[in-house]
Amino acid sequence: MVEISSLYFEGNNLIGRLKGKIVDSDVNCFMEIMPGKGFIDEKIYFPEIEKYKVSPGYYVIPIKD
């Protein structure tokens, strides 16, 4: 078993965090995405991930196998 308590990513106007568990070949993780205002204003990818929006500026995308 691999437990990911928090793997932090930072980019230009974008912060991400990966959390979850991997047991054998079963993946049960999620990616939190917190874009900055500059990233949101560009509207690059956000129409595709709006369904994962939890609150303004906070998205949670499940990663399951």
N, C-alpha and C positions, 0 to 999 in steps of 0.2 A: 504494500500500500504506500502511496505517495500522497501526502497531505500538503497542499499549498495554502498556507495561511494568508499570504499576501505577496504577490509579485507585482512590483510597481513599474509602470512605464510612463515616460514623459516625452512629449514632442512639442512642436510649435503650436501653441494654443490648444493642446490636447493632453489630458492625463488619463491613464488607464490603470486598472488593477485586476489581476487574475486571482481567483480564489476557488478552492474546491478540493476534490479528492479523485485519485485514480486508484482503483482496486482491480488488480489483474488487468483485464482489457476493458473494464467498465470505467468510462470517463464521466464524472459528474462535477462540472466546474461552471463558473460563470465569469464573464468579463464585465467589469464596471467601466463605463466610459464617461468622462466628465470634460466636455469641450469648453474652451474659453469663448468669450464673446466674439473674438476675431474669427474663430473657426465656424461658429454658428452663422455669422453674417455671410460667409462664403457659400453656405448651403451645398457643400460638395457631395457628401454621401447621406445626408440626413433624411431625405425622403424615404430611403430604403430601411432605415432603422427606427423610424418613428413608432413602430409597434412595440418597441422595447423601452420606450420612454416611461420612466417612473415619476419624474418631476422635472421642472425646467432645468436643463443642463445636466441631467443625470439619466443614464441609460444602463440597463442591465441585460446582457445578452447571454442566454444559456448555451453551454457547450457540452453536448452529450453525445455519447457513442452508442 
